[in-house]
Amino acid sequence: MPASPCSSSSVQIAKLVRTSCSRLLHLNLAGVAKKPRGVATLAACWLLAQGALAAGTSLTNSHVRNLLIDVEDTGETPRPRASLATNTAARSESIGGENSWLLAYFRQRYEGRVEIDAEGRARQVPLPNPMREERLHFALSADGRHWQPLNGNRPVWDQWLRDPFLQRGTDGIWHLLATGGERRRGTNETDLGPACLYATSRDLLKWENVRSLRLMQGVRDEVGRLARNIWAPEQFLDRATGEVVLLWSSSFEDAGWKLSRLWFARTRDGQTFTPARVLFAPLYSVIDGTLLEHGGTYYLFHKEEEFSAKTGERRAIRLATADRLEGPYRIHEGPLNQGQIAPVITEGPAVIPDPRKPGWLLLYDYSMSNRYGVSSSPDLIRWSIEEPVSLPPDARHGSVVRLTAAEAGALRSRFPDKKD
């Protein structure tokens, strides 16, 4: 971790960093006055990693004196105890906003639903009032169950994309991955394969470094076919190696949902990537993978993409677990529809710590019935549907991140509610 200049009176923060304190348990910072450099630096870096301080902020001793941090060994961003001293909360605007959550999504009402008839033939069943707004949208929530769209549920960035995934990197920069990118194709000999979209932002207001990532470049199946798609890319920090792992689904078939597998690649600099490899290849077609590490176990939430005369309707969320990031993954047999953990037809899972109580929330998209669902769990295994919930109309496949109060306020200011 880069050293941060500090004294017994203040810590000057040059840049946002994330520290290894996500692995420390019950860290007591009450002795900060006695050990200002080491502990105050760790406290400041933790607050920055949490998004509690902006770059360049001066953190005084009084900010961290008597600060007790309860850090769960979740592999996620650590959270302060609810019993933080009142004066600490008053001095840091973000502590008061620790339950500000952002949903990034796109909007669509599908024109039809593909079904397989008794003879095994695919047919499209029309759905009412189709529309597409394949751009980045934002909504805010305090409890993860009730969400208020920003900008009147209109786009906040005029860039074609689907399935947006947001994450604050160890560099303090917001990183966005999405289905999208250049769709130009060449010949079979020169084609670089499908692309996905990548961009960065310092404030979620302006996007830069926009480019296409061709993560399946040079990858062919056993008969020489190139992959046809990169869907729903996400990234995950491998704390054991310091590498960022990118995760997505790809298929070599004529439709992205057919015989799809979850793939991954690694990077240290965001510029060069290891060759794509299969991460998860169950007996069913799989898309929409999202990864969480908790207590040394890796939880891979994903969508089973099966529907046929033989299997019946099985398009819904499932769970697999592993002891290592790269697997092998064991499929959890959930209680719904012979193994699933959310009702059909659902996709686009996103998992966050429950802002209201100990446990977790799973958000998912009822893609064919134009609504969103939320389930809660005490242990990431047993899930119960939450009711009532409210999410933006026509929201599809989103990701969820924690914001500071200052960040949430800036978004509200830039993207106020608009009435038609």
For each residue, the residues with C-beta under 8 A, 3 or more apart:
1: 17 19 20 45
2: 14 15 17
3: 41
4: 11 12 13 14 41 44 45
5: 11 12 14
6: 10 11 12 36 37 40 41 44
7: 10 11 36 37
8: 33 36 61
9: 60 61
10: 6 7 58 59 60 61
11: 4 5 6 7 40 41 43 44 58 59
12: 4 5 6 56 58
13: 4 16 44 48 53 55 56 57 58 59
14: 2 4 5 55 56
15: 2 55 171 172
16: 13 48 49 51 55 171 172 173
17: 1 2 45 48 49 170 172
18: 22 45 48 49 77 170 172
19: 1 22 42 45 46 49
20: 1 23 24 239
21: 24 27 42 45 46 49 69 71 78
22: 18 19 49 71 73 74 75 76 77 78 239
23: 20 71 73 239
24: 20 21 27 71
25: 71 73
26: 68 69 70 71
27: 21 24 42 46 68 69 71
28: 31 68
29: 32 39 42 43 64 65 66 67 68 69
30: 65 66 67 68
31: 28 34 35 39
32: 29 35 36 39 40 43 61 64 65 67
33: 8 36 61 65
34: 31
35: 31 32 38 39 40
36: 6 7 8 32 33 39 40 61
37: 6 7 40 41
38: 35 41 42
39: 29 31 32 35 36 42 43 64
40: 6 11 32 35 36 37 43 44 59 61 64
41: 3 4 6 11 37 38 44 45
42: 19 21 27 29 38 39 45 46
43: 11 29 32 39 40 46 47 59 63 64 67 69
44: 4 6 11 13 40 41 47 48 53 59 64
45: 1 4 17 18 19 21 41 42 48 49
46: 19 21 27 42 43 49 50 69 78
47: 43 44 50 52 53 59 63 64 92 94
48: 13 16 17 18 44 45 51 52 53 55 172
49: 16 17 18 19 21 22 45 46 77 78
50: 46 47 77 78 79 80 94 98
51: 16 48 94 168 402 403 404 407
52: 47 48 92 94 95 98 404
53: 13 44 47 48 57 59 92 94
54: 57 406
55: 13 14 15 16 48 172
56: 12 13 14
57: 13 53 54
58: 10 11 12 13
59: 10 11 13 40 43 44 47 53 63 64
60: 9 10 63
61: 8 9 10 32 33 36 40 64 65
62: 65 87 91
63: 43 47 59 60 67 88 91 92
64: 29 32 39 40 43 44 47 59 61 67 88
65: 29 30 32 33 61 62
66: 29 30 85 88
67: 29 30 32 43 63 64 80 84 85 88
68: 26 27 28 29 30 81 83 84
69: 21 26 27 29 43 46 78 80 81
70: 26 79 80 81
71: 21 22 23 24 25 26 27 78 79
72: 76 78 79
73: 22 23 25 294 295
74: 22 78 293 294 295 353
75: 22 239 292 293 294
76: 22 72 292 293 294 353
77: 18 22 49 50 168 402
78: 21 22 46 49 50 69 71 72 74
79: 50 70 71 72 98 353
80: 50 67 69 70 84 95 98
81: 68 69 70 84
82:
83: 68
84: 67 68 80 81 88 89 95
85: 66 67 88 89
86: 89 90
87: 62 90 91
88: 63 64 66 67 84 85 91 92 95
89: 84 85 86 92 95 96
90: 86 87
91: 62 63 87 88
92: 47 52 53 63 88 89 95 96
93: 96 97 404 405 406
94: 47 50 51 52 53 97 98 404 405 406 407
95: 52 80 84 88 89 92 98
96: 89 92 93 405
97: 93 94 100 403 404 405 406 407 408 409
98: 50 52 79 80 94 95 402 404
99: 142 143 355
100: 97 140 141 142 402 403 404 405 407 408
101: 140 141 142 144 352 355 400 401 402 403
102: 138 139 140 166 204 400 401 402 403 407 408 411
103: 138 139 140 141 147 363 391 392 395 398 399 400
104: 136 137 138 164 165 166 176 398 399 400 401
105: 137 139 164 392 395 396 397 398 399
106: 133 134 135 136 137 161 162 163 164 395 396 397 398
107: 131 132 133 134 135 137 153 392 393 394 395 396
108: 131 132 133 134 394 396
109: 127 128 129 130 131 132 370 394
110: 113 127 130 367 368
111: 126 127 130
112: 124 125 126 127 130
113: 110 124 125 127 345 368
114: 122 123 124 125 307
115: 122 123 124 125 307
116: 120 121 122 123 307 308 309
117: 120 121 123 309
118: 309
119: 309
120: 116 117 308 309 310
121: 116 117
122: 114 115 116
123: 114 115 116 117
124: 112 113 114 115
125: 112 113 114 115
126: 111 112
127: 109 110 111 112 113 130 368
128: 109
129: 109
130: 109 110 111 112 127
131: 107 108 109 394
132: 107 108 109
133: 106 107 108 137 154 155 394
134: 106 107 108 160 161 162
135: 106 107 155 156 157 158 159 160 161
136: 104 106 155 156 157 159 161 164 176 178
137: 104 105 106 107 133 149 150 151 153 154 155 156 392 395
138: 102 103 104 149 150 151 156 204 411 415
139: 102 103 105 147 148 149 150 153 391 392 395
140: 100 101 102 103 147 148 150 403 408 411 412
141: 100 101 103 144 145 146 147 148 355
142: 99 100 101 146 355
143: 99 146 355 356
144: 101 141 352 354 355 356 361 363 374 400
145: 141 356 361 374 386 388 389 390
146: 141 142 143 389 390
147: 103 139 140 141 390 391 392
148: 139 140 141 417
149: 137 138 139 152 153 392 393 395 417
150: 137 138 139 140 156 411 412 415 416 417
151: 137 138 154 155 156 415 416 417 418
152: 149 417 418 419 420
153: 107 137 139 149 392 393 394
154: 133 137 151 418
155: 133 135 136 137 151 158
156: 135 136 137 138 150 151 414 415
157: 135 136 207
158: 135 155
159: 135 136 180 197 199 207 210
160: 134 135 180
161: 106 134 135 136 164 178 179 180 197
162: 106 134 178 179 180 232 396 397
163: 106 178 179 231 232 233 288 348 396 397
164: 104 105 106 136 161 176 177 178 397 398 399
165: 104 176 177 178 232 233 234 235 399
166: 102 104 174 175 176 399 401
167: 174 175 234 235 399 401
168: 51 77 172 173 174 175 401
169: 172 173 174 175 244
170: 17 18 237
171: 15 16
172: 15 16 17 18 48 55 168 169 202
173: 16 168 169 200 201 202
174: 166 167 168 169 200 201 202 203 204
175: 166 167 168 169 198 199 200 235 270
176: 104 136 164 165 166 197 198 199 200 201 207
177: 164 165 196 197 198 213 233 234 235 246
178: 136 161 162 163 164 165 196 197 233
179: 161 162 163 196 197 230 231 232 233
180: 159 160 161 162 195 196 197
181: 194 195 196 197 198 211 212 213 230
182: 195 212
183: 195
184:
185: 191
186: 189 190 191 192
187: 190 191
188: 191 226
189: 186
190: 186 187
191: 185 186 187 188 226
192: 186 195 214 217
193: 214 215 216 217 218 219 226 227
194: 181 214 216 226 227 228 229 230 250
195: 180 181 182 183 192 212 213 214 230
196: 177 178 179 180 181 212 213 215 230 233 248
197: 159 161 176 177 178 179 180 181 210 212 213
198: 175 176 177 181 209 210 211 212 213 270
199: 159 175 176 207 208 209 210 211
200: 173 174 175 176 207 208 209
201: 173 174 176 204 205 206 207 208
202: 172 173 174 206
203: 174 206 407 410
204: 102 138 174 201 407 410 411
205: 201 410 411 414
206: 201 202 203
207: 157 159 176 199 200 201 210
208: 199 200 201
209: 198 199 200
210: 159 197 198 199 207
211: 181 198 199
212: 181 182 195 196 197 198
213: 177 181 195 196 197 198 230 233 246 273
214: 192 193 194 195 217
215: 193 196 230 233 246 248 263 265 273 276
216: 193 194 219 226 227 230 250 263 276
217: 192 193 214
218: 193 275
219: 193 216 226 227 250 275 276
220: 224 225 226 252
221: 224 225 227 252
222:
223:
224: 220 221
225: 220 221 252
226: 188 191 193 194 216 219 220 252
227: 193 194 216 219 221 230 250 251 252
228: 194 250 251 252 253 254 255 256
229: 194 249 250 251 256
230: 179 181 194 195 196 213 215 216 227 233 248 249 250
231: 163 179 248 249 250 256 260 287 288
232: 162 163 165 179 248 249 287 288 289 348 397
233: 163 165 177 178 179 196 213 215 230 246 247 248
234: 165 167 177 246 247 248 289 290 291 399
235: 165 167 175 177 244 245 246 247
236: 244 245 247 291 293 325
237: 170 242 243 244 245
238: 241 242 243 244 245 266 325
239: 20 22 23 75 242 293
240: 325
241: 238 266
242: 237 238 239 268
243: 237 238 266 267 268
244: 169 235 236 237 238 266 267 268 270
245: 235 236 237 238 264 265 266 291 325
246: 177 213 215 233 234 235 264 265 266 267 273
247: 233 234 235 236 262 263 264 279 289 290 291
248: 196 215 230 231 232 233 234 262 263 264 289
249: 229 230 231 232 256 260 261 262 263 286 287 288 289
250: 194 216 219 227 228 229 230 231 256 260 261 263 276
251: 227 228 229 255 256 257 258 259 260 261 285
252: 220 221 225 226 227 228 259
253: 228 256 258 259 260
254: 228 258
255: 228 251 258
256: 228 229 231 249 250 251 253 260 287
257: 251 260 285 287 305
258: 251 253 254 255 285
259: 251 252 253 285
260: 231 249 250 251 253 256 257 285 286 287 305
261: 249 250 251 278 279 280 281 286
262: 247 248 249 278 279 280 281 286 287 289 300 302
263: 215 216 247 248 249 250 276 277 278 279
264: 245 246 247 248 276 277 279 326
265: 215 245 246 273 274 275 276 277
266: 238 241 243 244 245 246 273 274
267: 243 244 246 270 271 272 273 274
268: 242 243 244 272
269: 272
270: 175 198 244 267
271: 267
272: 267 268 269
273: 213 215 246 265 266 267 276
274: 265 266 267 277
275: 218 219 265
276: 215 216 219 250 263 264 265 273
277: 263 264 265 274
278: 261 262 263 281
279: 247 261 262 263 264 289 300 326 327 329
280: 261 262 286 289 300 302 320 327 329
281: 261 262 278 286
282: 286 304 320 331
283:
284: 304 305 306 311 314
285: 251 257 258 259 260 304 305 306
286: 249 260 261 262 280 281 282 289 302 303 304 305
287: 231 232 249 256 257 260 262 302 303 305 347
288: 163 231 232 249 302 303 347 348 349 397
289: 232 234 247 248 249 262 279 280 286 300 301 302
290: 234 247 300 301 302 349 350 351 399
291: 234 236 245 247 298 299 300 301 325
292: 75 76 298 299 301 351 380
293: 74 75 76 236 239 296 297 298 299 325
294: 73 74 75 76 297 299 380
295: 73 74
296: 293 323
297: 293 294 321 322 323
298: 291 292 293 321 322 323 324 325 329
299: 291 292 293 294 319 320 321 351 380
300: 262 279 280 289 290 291 319 320 321 322 329
301: 289 290 291 292 317 318 319 349 351 362
302: 262 280 286 287 288 289 290 317 318 319 320 349
303: 286 287 288 315 316 317 318 346 347 348 349
304: 282 284 285 286 314 315 316 317 318 339 340
305: 257 260 284 285 286 287 315
306: 284 285 311 314 315
307: 114 115 116 311 312 313 314 315
308: 116 120 311 312
309: 116 117 118 119 120
310: 120
311: 284 306 307 308 314
312: 307 308
313: 307 344 345
314: 284 304 306 307 311 337 340 344
315: 303 304 305 306 307 344 345 346 347
316: 303 304 336 337 340 342 343 344 345 346 347
317: 301 302 303 304 340 341 342 346 347 349 362 364
318: 301 302 303 304 331 332 334 339 340 341
319: 299 300 301 302 331 332 334 341 380 381
320: 280 282 299 300 302 329 330 331 332
321: 297 298 299 300 329 330 332
322: 297 298 300 325 326 327 328 329 330
323: 296 297 298
324: 298 327
325: 236 238 240 245 291 293 298 322
326: 264 279 322
327: 279 280 322 324
328: 322
329: 279 280 298 300 320 321 322
330: 320 321 322
331: 282 318 319 320 339
332: 318 319 320 321 339 341 381
333: 338 339
334: 318 319 339 340 341 383
335: 341
336: 316 339 340 341 342 343
337: 314 316 340 343 344
338: 333
339: 304 318 331 332 333 334 336
340: 304 314 316 317 318 334 336 337 343 344
341: 317 318 319 332 334 335 336 362 375 383
342: 316 317 336 346 349 362 364 373 375 383 385
343: 316 336 337 340 346 366 373 385
344: 313 314 315 316 337 340
345: 113 313 315 316 366 367 368 369
346: 303 315 316 317 342 343 349 364 365 366 367 373
347: 287 288 303 315 316 317 364 365 367 397
348: 163 232 288 303 364 365 367 396 397 398
349: 288 290 301 302 303 317 342 346 362 363 364
350: 290 362 363 364 398 399 400
351: 290 292 299 301 360 361 362 363 380
352: 101 144 355 360 361 363 400 402
353: 74 76 79 359 360 361
354: 144 357 358 359 360 361 376
355: 99 101 141 142 143 144 352 361
356: 143 144 145
357: 354
358: 354 378
359: 353 354 376 377 378 379
360: 351 352 353 354 376 377 378 379 380
361: 144 145 351 352 353 354 355 374 375 376 377 386
362: 301 317 341 342 349 350 351 374 375 376 377 383
363: 103 144 349 350 351 352 372 373 374 391 398 400
364: 317 342 346 347 348 349 350 372 373 374 375
365: 346 347 348 372 373 395 396 397 398
366: 343 345 346 369 370 371 372 373
367: 110 345 346 347 348 396 397
368: 110 113 127 345
369: 345 366
370: 109 366 393 394
371: 366 391
372: 363 364 365 366 389 391 395
373: 342 343 346 363 364 365 366 385 389
374: 144 145 361 362 363 364 385 386 389
375: 341 342 361 362 364 383 384 385 386
376: 354 359 360 361 362 383 384 386
377: 359 360 361 362 380 381 382 383 384
378: 358 359 360 382
379: 359 360 382
380: 292 294 299 319 351 360 377
381: 319 332 377
382: 377 378 379
383: 334 341 342 362 375 376 377
384: 375 376 377
385: 342 343 373 374 375
386: 145 361 374 375 376 389
387:
388: 145
389: 145 146 372 373 374 386
390: 145 146 147
391: 103 139 147 363 371 372 395
392: 103 105 107 137 139 147 149 153 395
393: 107 149 153 370
394: 107 108 109 131 133 153 370
395: 103 105 106 107 137 139 149 365 372 391 392 398
396: 105 106 107 108 162 163 348 365 367
397: 105 106 162 163 164 232 288 347 348 365 367
398: 103 104 105 106 164 348 350 363 365 395
399: 103 104 105 164 165 166 167 234 290 350
400: 101 102 103 104 144 350 352 363
401: 101 102 104 166 167 168
402: 51 77 98 100 101 102 352
403: 51 97 100 101 102 140 407 408 411
404: 51 52 93 94 97 98 100 407 408
405: 93 94 96 97 100 408 409
406: 54 93 94 97 409 410
407: 51 94 97 100 102 203 204 403 404 410 411
408: 97 100 102 140 403 404 405 411 412
409: 97 405 406 412 413
410: 203 204 205 406 407 413 414
411: 102 138 140 150 204 205 403 407 408 414 415
412: 140 150 408 409 415 416
413: 409 410 416
414: 156 205 410 411
415: 138 150 151 156 411 412
416: 150 151 412 413
417: 148 149 150 151 152
418: 151 152 154
419: 152
420: 152
